[in-house]
Amino acid sequence: KNITGSYNYQNVKQSGVDDMVLLSKITEDAIVENLKKRYMDDYIFTYIGPVLISVNPFKQMPYFTDREIELYQGAAQYENPPHIYALTDNMYRNMMIDGENQCVIIRTPYK
C-alpha cells in the first residue's frame, strides 16, 4: 500500500526519514534539516516517535481523499507513511478497544 503509487523508501536520503527517532543524530539542526527535506519533496507529515508533526504546505495537497481514508483505516500506525489519518485511526482504536483516554494537541504559530 502507498499513497501516491510513487512513494519510494529508496528516496529516504533525499526526502529525509519518516520517523525522526531514526535520525543518526537527534539534534535541532538534524530535525530542522529533515523537516526541510521532507517539506521540499511535499511530505508534510513526519513522526517523532508517537508524535506526528505536520508542516503547512500552503498549497493544495492530494493527501485528504477517500483513497487515503481507506489506506489508513484499520492499518497499523507505522504500516504506511506518516499521516494524520494513521494517528487518528490509531487513537480511535485505542479509545474504543482498550478504553484508553486520548489527547490531541494542535499548535499553530500565532502572530
N, C-alpha and C positions, 0 to 999 in steps of 0.2 A: 504494500500500500504506500502511496505517496501523494502529496498534494497536487503537484503540477504535472507529474509524469516525467519531469526532468530533474527533480531533486536528486542530487547525487552526492553520496557521502564521500566520494573521492575528491570533491571540491572543498573539503573541510579547511585546508590550508588557506585557500583564497577567501572563503566565506566565514572563517572563524569556527568556533566549536558551538554545538547546540547547548551544551551544559558547561558553564564556566568552572565548575569544580574539576573539570578535566584539563584546565589550563596547566601548562608545566610550571608556571609561577603565577600565583594569585596575588597580584599587586594592582594598585589603582590603574597604573599605566596599561597593564595587560588586559584588565577588564574593559577600559575605555577603548583600547585598540580592537579588541574582539567585537564589541558592540558596533564600532565604526565599520569594520569589515562587513559584518552581517547587514548593517543598515545600507551600505553601498550596494550590496547584492540583493536588496529587497527582502531580507529575512528580518522581520520586525519583532519576532518573538525569540527569547533566549532564556534558558533556565540557568539558575544558580542554585543547585540542589532542588528542593521542593518549591522554590520561589520562581515565579515567572516574571520576566522583565519584558515590557512591550514598549517599543520606541515608535512614536508617532511618525508615520511616513509622509504626512502632509500631502497625500495623494490617494486616489482610489486604489485599493488592492484586491486581488482575487481570493482573499482568504476567508470570506464570510458567505459561502454559498451552501446550498443543500448538500453538495458533494462533500464538503468539509465536515458538516454535521454527521453524515453517515460514516465518514472515515474515522472520526474520533469517538463516536458513540460506542461505549462498551469496550473500547480498546484500553490497554494499559497506558498509563501516562507517558511512558518513555518509548512506546511502540512506534510512534510517528514523530516527525519533527515538532518542536515546541509550538504550542498554540493555546489560546485562551479556552478553546473547546476541550482540549485534553485536561486542563486544570479543572474546569467546571464540571466535566463529566466525572472525574475522579472524586471531587468534593461531594457531588450529589450521591454517588455510590457509597462513599464513607458515611454520609449522613443517613441514608436510607437502610443500608445493610448493617452497618456497625453501630448505628446510633450515635456517631461522633459529631459533636458540635463543630461547625465550620466558621471560618472568618476570612473575609476578603478585604484587603486594604488597597484602595485605588488612590494613587498620589499623582497629581499633576502639578507642574510648576505654575506658580501664580505670579502675576505681575503687580 
